[in-house]
Amino acid sequence: MQPVFYLLLQRMRLPLIVLIVVYAVSIVGMTLIPGVDDQGKPWRMDFFHAIYFVSFLGTTIGFGEIPYPFTDAQRLWTTGVIYAAVVAWLYAIGTILAIIQDQGFRRVLTFSSFSRHVRRMQDPFYIICGYGDAGSLLVRELTERHIQCVVVEKDPERILGLKVADLLEDVHGLCDDAADSGVLIAAGLRHRCCRGIIGLTGNDHDNLTIAITSKLLAPQLPVICQSDTGDTAANMDSFGTDYIIDPFDIFASRFALLFHLPSMYLVYEWITAVHHAPLSDFKAAPEGNWILCGFGRFGRAVQERMAAEGVETVVIEAEPERTGAPPGTIAGRGTEARTLLEAGIDQAAGIIAGTDNDTNNLSIVVTARDLKPDLFAVVRQNQQRMNPVFEAAGLDLVMQPATLVARYILGLIVAPLLEDFLRLARQQDESWANLLVSRVAGVVEDLSPQTWDVEISPESAPAVHDALSRGREVLLEHICTRASNRDERLPLVPLLIKRDRGDLLLPEMEEPLREGDQILLCGHERTTRLVQHTLYDAATLEYIQTGIDRPTGTIWRWLTHA
């Protein structure tokens, strides 16, 4: 609050001087002007009575003439005091109102309040720089999982949207430039509870500055940043940025799975889905030639992946020379039937509308399906506010950069093992992916499952750690069993056990657990706390293993032995 008081006193210096002078002159005048007491004798007001009288008179309360009726001279002086005090107070109050309305003062006040709230935070939190489509979705997903976060955003409209958002947790937001090191420090960069910094400003230079600042001021914290260009990504990597996210490359790599591992693509969609999202349906890309409209960053990434899969594409680009489009590119936007016919729409199996304009992308698909109704349509959606329109279009696949980025970061935060699992899963065949889909489908209903990590350690699983230290064998199925009924399995699927000697994909329930194991689980949200109960409660674990339900309370143990 120091800057606030300093600025307030600086602006109020002259009004305070005027008030002090008016009151001082008024008080001295009241003590110097003679009056008479109740017996008609000469009397002068002392300083105590003068201060008391001028104080209530200056605020126009007016209790009357004390302690004796005034003489004409005193009343004349009192009249002057009334007008002088009123004018002085109006001047001071007007100055205060002007200060409150001053944008600079309000910015300092907001900054001080924000810094104070962040300093008082006691739970782990993440700093999210940027509250656009990706940032807002990530904040909502984190708060629904009771993970606190702090938001820094330059756009006042977006900060206003944060304040009125219906979130499960209170989120402190500041309208300021996250590229400013002082702002990052105020947001908790050096706070003991800060768990990481996420750069989603939508500007590569700002994200790069955030990454550099964070790594220099708090090198122990993980930094996650979105990058739209290769040069910026390389610069971020040189400064040790932990995770550099390119949504176009992520989509292109996953989209390529539709051509030879469609079940694996379904695994990606289910396991990385947002909170309470409906289960995606099975899709497989049709064989044949494809038409790609737009050869920017998105189109280039998709075309390279499809070429690696042996899929031929015909590119339509409005500015082929500027974008470096491949030979044979058709000049045009793809919204015209002429360019689509020239690209061979009648023989194409699918079309990808990948420009940076949502209206043009929708126009491309509508025009293409007028020419060939059964065309497989993949469309890039740039803005979340267009969701109702894209949903009504009946598209086969929609690529949303913001959703991809938010889902990827959420996986890094909530289930760090998820990235390892997906990397290993890509090396498996379609039959393995079908097995995984069947297992996951068997434990979920209509909503996508939740994934989370479990570590066998004294802090995260004290009951299991204690049993292992005593030489008791603990199997994977023991922590996947319902505590109230040891014959009932919880609705979850173990996806991965990470060990120093090797990782186990889709481990069997009979797998013995070891100290230091990291386990990735997938299932219903409500099963999270049930698993945690078994990991922490030794009596529950013993009941699941042996069927013996030992009392835990002192009184119950005494009654049992009695």
N, C-alpha and C positions, 0 to 999 in steps of 0.2 A: 504493500500500500504506500510505500515511500514516494514513488513518482506521483501518485494521485494527490497526496497531501501537499507535496511541493508545488505542483501545478495549480492546485486550488488556492494556496496561500499567495502564489505569485500573481494570479489574476485578481485576488481579493485585496491586494495590498492597499490600493487607493481607497476603496469603499470602507475598509476597516479604519484607515487613518481618519477619514471624514467622520465616521461614527464615534471614534475615540475623542476627537477634538470637540464635536458637538456635545457629547456627554460631559467632558471635562469642563468646558466653558459653562455649561448649564449648571453643573454642581457647584462650581466656584461662585457663580453669580448668586445662587440661592443662599450660600453661606454669608455673602457680603451684604446683601440687601437687608436692611433692618425691618423687623416686624414688631408686633405687640403680643403679649400673652393674654390670658383670660382675665387678668387684673389690670390691663392697660399699661403695663410696664414695658419698656423696650426689651426686645428679645431677638436674638439671631439664631438661625437654624444651624445645628452642628452638621458635621460631615455625614454622620450616620443617617440622619433624617433626610439630608439633601440627596444622598445616593438613593435611598429608598423611594423618595418622592419622584425624582427624575426617572428612575427605572420603570415605575409603573406608568408614569405620565408619557414617557417616550414610546411605549407600546400602545398608547391611547386607551389604556384600561380605565384610568381616572377614578381613583377611590375618593378623591376630595382633598380639601386643604387640611394638612396635618402639620404639627399637632394643634395649631390654633388657626383661626381664620386669617387669611392673608390681608395685607395692606394693598393699596392700589399699586404701589411700586412692585410688590411681589407678584401681583396678578399680571401686570404688564410684562414682567420678565417671564412669567409662566407661559403667557401667550406666545412669546417669541420662541420659548423652548419647544412648545407643541409643534409649531410649523417646522422648525429646524430639525427636530427628531424624526418627524414623519418623512420629510424630504430625504434625510440621510438613510432611513430604513428602506424607502422606495428605491433609492439608488443602489443600496447593498443587495436587496432582493432581486432587482432587475439584473444586476451583475451575476448573481448566482444562477438565475434562469438562463442567461446567455451562456454561462459556462456549461450548464447541463446540456444545452442544445449544441454546443460546439463539438464537431466531429472528432477533433483531436483529443479533447478531454474524454469523450465517450470511448474512444479507442483505447486510451490509457487505462480507463476504469475497467473496461472489458478484459483487457490483457492481464491486469492485476488480479481480477477475480478468477480468470481462467487459470493463471499460475498458482493461485492459492488452492483452488480445488484439486489441481493435479498433485501438488505437494502433499495433500492430505490423503491421497489414495493409498489404500492398504493392501489391495488385491492385485495380482498380476494383470498387466494390460499391454496392449499393442498400440503404437502410434500409426495412424492411417493418414497419409498425406494425399488428399484428394477425395472429394465426396461426389464424384460423377456416378455414372451407371455402375461401374465395377466397385467403387468405394462404398456406395450406398448399399449394394447387395451384400458385400462382405460384412459391413457393419451389422446388417440385419441378421445374417447367418451367425455371426459371433455372439451377438446378444441373445439369440435364441438358445445358444449353448452356454449361456451365463459366463461368457468371456468378456471382460471389460476392454474398452478401447477409447482412445482419444483421437479426435479428428481435427485436422488443420486443412482449411480450404480457402482459396482466394475469393471465390465467387460468393457474395453475400446472399444471393438467392438460394444457393445450395445449402448454406449454413442455416438459413431460415427453414428450409425443408427438413434439415436434421432436427431442429427444435420442435417441429410439429409432427415428426414421424412417430408412429405408434410402435415403440421399441420396448422390449421386456426389461432392459437395463437402462439406467441413466448414462448418457454419453455426453461428455464435455467436448464442445466444439469451439474453435477459434477461427474467425475470418482474418486470415493473414497469409503471408507468403511462406510456405514450408521450406523454400530454398534458403531462408534466412536462418543462420545458425542460432541466433538468439531465440527465435520462435521455436525451433526444435528443442532447445534446452528447456524453455518454458513448458513445452508439451510433455516433458518428462524423459528426455533423451538420457539424462544421467540419474534418473530415479531408480532406486533399488528394486522397484517392482516392474520396471519396464522389461518386456520380453522380446521386443523386436520392433523394427521400423519397416513400414510398407509404403512404397512410393507409387501412387496411382494418379498422378496429377494430370495425365494426358499430354504432358509436354516432356519430351526426351531430355532437354537441357535441365529442366527443374528436377527430374528424377535422377539424373546424373549428379547434380549438386547435392541432393539429399543423400545419395549413396556415399559420396566422398565425405561429406560432413559427418555422417553417422560413423563411418569407419575410422575417421581420425579422432573424433571426440569420444566414441564409445565402441572400441574395436571388438569388445566381447559380445556385443549384441548381433543377432542375425539381421541381415538387411535383405528385403525382398523388393525388387523394382521391376516395373514393366518397361520394356524397351521396344520401340517400333523400327529401329534401324540397326544394321549390323555394326556400324562404327560406334554408336553409343553403347551397344552391348559389349563390344570389345573394351571400350574405355571403362565401363563398370567392372568388368571382369578383372582388369588390371589393378583395380583398387580393392579387390577381394570381396565384391558383392556376392552374397551367398547364393541367391537365386535370382536369375534374370529371366523374365517371362515374356515370351513372344506368342500372343494368342493365335496368330496365323500359322505359325509353325506347329503349335500344339494341335490345332484342328486338322492341318494337312496330314500330320502323322497318323492321327486317329481315323480320318476319313479314308486313308489308304487301306485300312483294315477291312472296310466294307467289300473290297474286291476279292479277298482271299480268306479272311478270318472274320466274317460278320458276327459270329457269336462273341468274339473278343471285343468287338466294338460295343456290343450290348453290355458286356462286363464293365467297360469303361463308363458307359452312360449310367448304369445302375450305381456303381460304387462311388462315383464322383458327383452324384446328383446333389442338388441343394436340398435344404431341409423340407420335408413333407412334399417332395415332388412326386408326381405319379410315375409309375414304372413305364419306361420306354418300351415300345413294341419292337419286335425283331425286324431288322431291315437288311437287305442285301442289294448291293449296287448291280444293276443289270450290265451284262456284257455288251461290248460294242464301242463305237466311237462316241466321244463326248464333246460338247461345245462349252468353252470357257469364255465368259464375257467379262473383260476387265483384267489387265495384266499389271496391276500394281503389286504391292507387297503381298497381299492375299493371293492374287492370281498366280504370282510367281511361285509361291510356296506350294500351292496345290498342284500346279502343272509339273513341278519337279517330282513330287511324290507319286503322281499318277504315271509319269514317264518311267519311274523306277519299278512300278507294278506292271509295266508293259501296256498301259492303256493309252490309246492315241487320243489327242485332243486337238481341236481346231480353235484357235484363239481369235476373239473379236476385241479390238482395242481402238478407242477413239484417237489416241496419240501413240502409235506404235514406235515411232522413232524416239520419242522422249522416254518411254518406259523400257526400251530395249526388248521389245517383243520378239519372239522367234520368227524365222523365215516362214512365209505362208500365212502370216497374220492378216485377217480381214479388217480393213479400216472401217470403223463404225462403233456405235454404242450398243448395238444388240437390241435396241427397242424398236427397230424397224424390221418389218418382215423381209425386206430385201436382203439385208445382211445375214439374217438367219437362214434364208433359203440358199444364199451363196455358201454358207458354212455347212450345208448339207443337213438341215434340220429333219428332213424326211427320213434320213438314214441313221440319225443319232439315237443313242440309248438314253442319254441324259444331258442336262444343261446345268451349268453353274453360273449363277448371277453374282459376281463378286466385286462390283464397283463400290465406291464409297458413298453412293447416293441411294438411300432406301427406296425412294420413289422410282428411280430408274431400274432398280433390281426387280421390283414388283412388276413394272411394265414389261421387262424382258421376259419374265415367266408367263405373264398373261398372253403376250404376243406369241411366244413359243408354243404354248398349249393350244392356242387357237389353230396353229398349223399342225400340231401333233399332240392330241389330248393325253395319250398314255406316257408322255415324257416324264422321266424321273427328274425332279426339280430340287436343286440345292441352292439356297439363297443366303447371302450374307445380310444380316440385320445389324445396322450400326447404332441405332438408338432404341433404348428400352421402351420409350413412350409409344413406339409403333407396334407394340405387342398385339393389340386387338386386331390390327389390320393384317399382320402376318399370320395370325391364327386363323383368320377368316379366309385366307388365300388357299388353304388346303395343300400346303407344301409338304414334300417328303422329308426334307432335312433343312433346318435353319441353323446357321452359324451366327452366334451372338458373341462377339469378342469380350464384352463385359462379363457375361456369365461364365465364359471359359476361364477368364483371369480369376474371378472370384472363387470359382470352384477349385481351381488349382491351388490358390493360396490357402483356402480353407483346409484342404487336405494336408498341406505342409504344417499347419498349426495344430489341427485336431488329431491327425493321424500321420506323424512323420514317416511311418513305415509304408504308407500307401504308395509313395513314389517308388520305393524298392520293389514292392509287390507288382506294380504295373510294369516295371522294367523287366522283371523276371517272367511275368505272364506273357509278354510279347514274344518270348522265345519258345512258347509252347504251341502245340498244334490245335486244330479246330475241335478235335475230340475232347481234349483237355478243357477247352473253353466251354464246350457243351456240358461237361460234367459240373463245372463251376456254376454255370447258369442254372442247372437243375437244382443244385444244392441251395443256392441263394433263393431261388423261386420257392423252395420248400419251406423257408422260414419267414418270408415276408408276404404281405397281402397285396394291397394296391399301391402302396407307397414305397419309394426307394429306401433301401436300408441305410443304416448309419454305420460308419467305421470308426474304430478307436483303438488305441494302443494300450497294452498292459505290459508292465515290466516286473519281473520277479526279482524284487529287491527289498531290503528291510523297510524302506520308506513307502513303496508302492504296493507291496504285497506282504505285510508282516506275518500273516498267518501261514502262508505258503513257505516263506523264508524260514520261519521257525521250525516247521515240519521237516524241511529238507536238512536243516542243520542238525536235527535230532536223528537223522538217518531214515526217516519215513519217506516212502516213495509217493510222489504226488503226480497223478496223470493229468493230461489235458482235459479229459472228460470230467474230472472233479470240479474244475472251476467253471465248467459249462453245464452244470447240473443245478436244478432248482433247489434252493435251500429248504423249502417247506416240504419237498417230496423228492427224495434221492433217486426215485425211479423215473423222474421226468427230466428230459433234456431241455435246456433253455433254447429258445428260437434264435440261434446264432450259428455262424459258420466261421471256424478258424481259418484265416487265409494264409498266414505266414508266421513261422517262428524263426526269428533272426538270432543266430548264434555265431560265436567266433569261429567255430569249426565248419560252418556251412549253414545255409538257409534251407528251411523246409517249406515247400509250397503245398498248400492244402494238407496239412498234417493230419494224421489219423488221431482219433480220440484216445487211443491207447498209448500215445507218445508220452514218455516220462518227461517231466519238466526239470529244468536245471537252473541253478543260480545264475542270474544275469540274462535269462531268456527274455527277448522282446517279442510279444505276441500281437499280431494284428487280427482283430475280431470284426465281424460284420453281422449285423442283425437288427432287431427292433431297438428303438431308442430306450424303451423301458428296461431292457435287459442290462443296460450299462450299470445301473445301481445294484442290480441283483448280483452281477459278477463282482463288483466292488465289495459287497457284503461278505462274500465267500473269501475274497483275498484278505480281508482285514480281520474277520472273526474266526478265531481258532476253533471254537466250539462248533460252528457251522461246518467248517472244513472236516472236522473229525466225524460229525454225523454223516456227511456225504460219503466219507471213506469207509466207515465202519457200521453205520446204522445206529450207533449209540448216541442218544441225545442227552448229553450231560448238562445239568443245571449250571448256570453261570453266576447267578446272584448268591450272595452270602447266606441269606435266609433260606433260599431253595436248596442250597447244598447242605445246610444244617438239617433241614427237614428230611432230605433224602437219606442222609446217614442215620438220622434218628429212627 
